[in-house]
Amino acid sequence: MASHPKNDSCHGRLNISYGSPTTSAIMFSAGVLGNVVALILLEIRRRKQTASLFQVLVTSLIITDLLGTFSVSPLVITAYLRNESLLGMSGNRSVCAHFGYAMTFFSMVTLAILLSMAVERWLSIGHPYFYEKNLTKRCGYIAVALIYLVGVLFCITPFLGVGEYVQHCPGTWCFIDMDPDERKHKAFNIIYASCLLVMIVCTVLCNASVIYHLLLMYRRRKANRSPLRRLRGHRRHRSIAKEVEHLVLLGFMTIAFVICSLPLVKRIGTCT
């Protein structure tokens, strides 16, 4: 099997070195379809019952993922169809800069919203009194707005000279330079990779804590034997079932984003 060229050989390439648009088109279609279906299901559920804080965060995550898909995937497909790299498509670095910014921004924001979902479940299960007294849907909107603001401020630093967005092989995508020479670019990479790693670890820990508390709730329910306790236990069982449903959804999302993010974090950390 022929080896692919190194990424540094693609930093200035004006055409595509290898690959076809088929895989990118399939992934783009599947991503859009999956997110649209998820949004429709959430809207149907919202009409049946009042939206919760968790649903606000889930909706924000889906919309963010959809925006990220539309920001980069059409450019990849267009580059393949025209047999021009992102640099070749624009004649300057504008398309590549947009692509690199979008990749960096949406990867950070998506993981941050996923972490906020995990923290919301951890507080709901582990600290219900504090959760009921202090957290509302408004907190979700504020959290998402702050996440977007911090993401914007962090990801524009390469345009200010700290960090650098470069083209990578086969010429269909741009991202931060994973093997920079300048110390300030290395510092940017370390901060970026560290942020992703911390968010991943915290998300996993929150999910583990939720599982632990759900097991405790299940054991308490089994211990209820009197008729009155059985009635309360039935209500608690419905509560547990709802929390398990949220946990399963959060678990699948966490696994998907961890699988996508960890190799990237490892690559940036190794090169830096």
Helices and strands as residue ranges (DSSP letters): G 7-10, H 21-48, H 53-82, H 86-90, H 94-126, H 128-134, H 137-155, G 157-160, E 165-168, E 173-176, H 183-223, H 227-271
